[in-house]
């Protein structure tokens, strides 16, 4: 959650800087008057977008198994463990 708040703050500050530079672009040389505001806006949108994109992934520690979640219920036995135990204990009753 902290990453998303940080991304929002970066966006708001970047956009405010963009608006301020855009209003004062007459103080910049003519070649930079168009490039600088666009670069600031690109960073103001790009950095938060990257933060949001990379915060989607979760790292599972070594030795742990990813848990399948369906509507808030946790599967008690991982599917791989269930498949290996059920295949070894088949009974052949007629």
C-alpha positions in Angstrom: 0.0 0.0 0.0 2.9 2.3 0.7 4.2 2.0 -2.8 0.9 3.1 -4.2 0.8 6.1 -1.9 4.3 7.0 -3.0 3.3 6.7 -6.7 0.4 9.0 -6.1 2.6 11.6 -4.4 5.2 11.4 -7.2 2.4 11.9 -9.7 0.9 14.9 -7.9 4.3 16.6 -7.4 5.4 15.8 -11.0 2.2 17.3 -12.4 2.5 20.4 -10.2 6.0 20.9 -11.4 4.8 20.4 -15.0 2.1 23.1 -14.6 4.6 25.5 -13.0 7.2 25.0 -15.7 4.6 25.3 -18.5 3.5 28.7 -17.1 7.0 30.0 -16.8 8.4 28.6 -20.1 9.1 32.0 -21.4 12.1 32.0 -19.0 13.6 29.0 -20.7 15.6 29.1 -24.0 13.4 28.4 -27.1 14.8 25.0 -27.7 14.0 23.9 -24.1 10.6 25.5 -23.8 8.9 22.6 -25.5 11.2 19.7 -24.4 11.4 20.3 -20.6 7.6 20.4 -19.9 7.1 17.2 -21.9 10.0 15.4 -20.2 8.6 16.4 -16.8 5.2 15.1 -17.7 6.6 11.9 -19.1 8.4 11.3 -15.7 5.3 12.3 -13.8 3.3 9.6 -15.5 6.0 7.0 -16.2 7.5 6.6 -12.8 4.1 6.0 -11.0 3.1 3.7 -13.8 6.2 1.6 -13.3 5.7 1.6 -9.5 2.1 0.3 -10.0 3.2 -2.2 -12.6 5.9 -3.8 -10.5 3.8 -3.7 -7.3 1.5 -6.3 -8.9 4.1 -9.1 -8.5 4.6 -11.1 -5.3 7.8 -13.0 -4.4 7.3 -16.4 -2.8 10.2 -17.4 -0.5 12.3 -20.5 -1.2 10.7 -23.6 0.1 7.2 -22.2 0.1 4.3 -23.1 -2.1 2.0 -20.6 -3.8 -1.5 -20.9 -2.3 -4.5 -21.1 -4.6 -7.2 -18.7 -3.4 -10.8 -18.8 -4.6 -13.2 -16.3 -3.3 -11.3 -15.9 0.0 -11.0 -19.7 0.8 -7.6 -21.2 1.0 -7.0 -24.7 -0.3 -5.7 -26.8 2.6 -3.5 -29.1 0.6 -1.6 -27.9 -2.5 -2.7 -29.7 -5.7 0.7 -31.3 -6.3 0.7 -32.9 -2.8 -2.8 -34.1 -3.2 -2.0 -35.7 -6.6 1.0 -37.5 -5.3 -0.8 -39.0 -2.3 -3.9 -40.0 -4.1 -2.0 -41.8 -6.9 0.0 -43.9 -4.5 -3.0 -45.1 -2.4 -5.3 -46.6 -5.1 -7.4 -49.4 -4.0 -8.7 -52.1 -6.4 -11.9 -53.3 -4.9 -14.4 -55.2 -7.2 
